[in-house]
Amino acid sequence: MTAYRIVDVTDDTSFGLVPPCADPGFDHRTCDYWENAERGSKAARAAWLEPAPPVTPGRPANPFRLDADDEPSLNPFAPPSTSGPAFNPFAGGPDALADNPFAPQRPARPAVASDAPRKLTLLGRGLAVFGSYAKVLLVDDRPAAYTQFGPLSAYPRASRLRELYPQLPAAPLPAVITCIATTAEARGGGHALRLVAAVCDDLADRGFAAVEAYPERGTRPDATSAATPEFWQAAGFAIAVDDDRYPVLRREL
């Protein structure tokens, strides 16, 4: 009997299960097409699979400039800030609760390692709040299908595409499935539909009321991981915008 298992991509081990694209010129493991609306690419980039280099120290703080990530207190000529809470001489430091045996312990937030491959860090951005952004379907413990999804805010290209169609509902904002792909060897087994169904159930459990997909018409099947309108209709989606190039498919959850 065939065994199916769906794995959330949340760490190095599960990231290693992401299957190759049918066209070797593309790679799910190095794609930032949806995350980067300006310069995103689907291309296979071997360098992205290497551990990220350690972060080098930044330039010395400029006391005359207040960058977005600079603390005002670094400027010796700035007046004392009054926006923060008043000083409490009886309060401990920021980690005082950690030494209190009667205080509840804060659970560790899930996160990917700081030196993880670049794509894994993109997939791990929402772990602490949203959960996983990708799933892999295994057939008899072999990767057969892959999908990427998440809140609309995680994918600027999807947001930009959606802005072209003011007739789409403005609230509540949907979740999106940006990618769905099956390996060349596993095609025809219904694995992609099974994986999309699992994602929709997951998104409904996370509180989303709808999910959208943005297929591209007129392109080679191996050149897109957004599938076709017909695929999404078979998965229970309806055409929300019937555009000649970039239709929008939507499913209420």
Steps between C-alpha positions, in 0.01 A plus 500: 500500500628848411590711803447877488652748743499880498788684665516868596822667387634659818865397536804364319373143503160577349655752259717218371182320392400771251500317164670627185307685232408315180710757310853503652534868414263579786523411866242534780790511745643821351188675371402843630267590213200561726692648791673765286266689269782700340785256440368161603617198306402135458848404385713223644777670698745259659645769727167536676523144626815575697473609863460874531827680586532637854375852552788748504496788746351816359669837477549695823193689616480860378391716794364765261272264305190313612450199276190284529690243702702744713408574857448872572709460815808455281484872412672696777336823382143367504277584797401211723210301361169530681310250286602195699370388839610687806804367681408260777782467757344183637470319166759253386659489159318381186573139593391527860211259446745237385637481854157485662415135577132591537467677165371298202774403259475648153502225237780522248379639168561278197755640259748381240872517567674828422733324255221314315483509118342822376175344379449324833531831680226638271278202578570541870404867532155427636569193713443674832166652397354334191669163485658327202501654153560178306413130496641193329292192418685170532389185322653194661746740667610651169430870427236526229345846526575842648291805580570849632230711664437752773340833580475750216739734683782245463498518120534852352463377142162348583396826667604698193317266265190516717503880487426477127150374578303737726198272469664246731379510862706739710414334830567262643825461311557146375785261550679413177648187346782623279652168391384145442717251317538126454820324401513371144504140625194544721271681259155364434449359849286783639771597748476876436124497560551304821759751618282803417211345694729463803613862472141625480406302811806640677419859401141462617627377837725807519195725463507601134167544323631465144805406297606619156735377226643684202574267208655624178342415168698430185822369656669161498386268782860452613563876503240585760420368845171688517318227301204576272149634562365155422713345774373747759141444395553127551626590850175678586598854399281730292611762249484836677662697215507348152802678354664386176846486660471505880161373621423484869358182650337512842361249746293586803608303808 
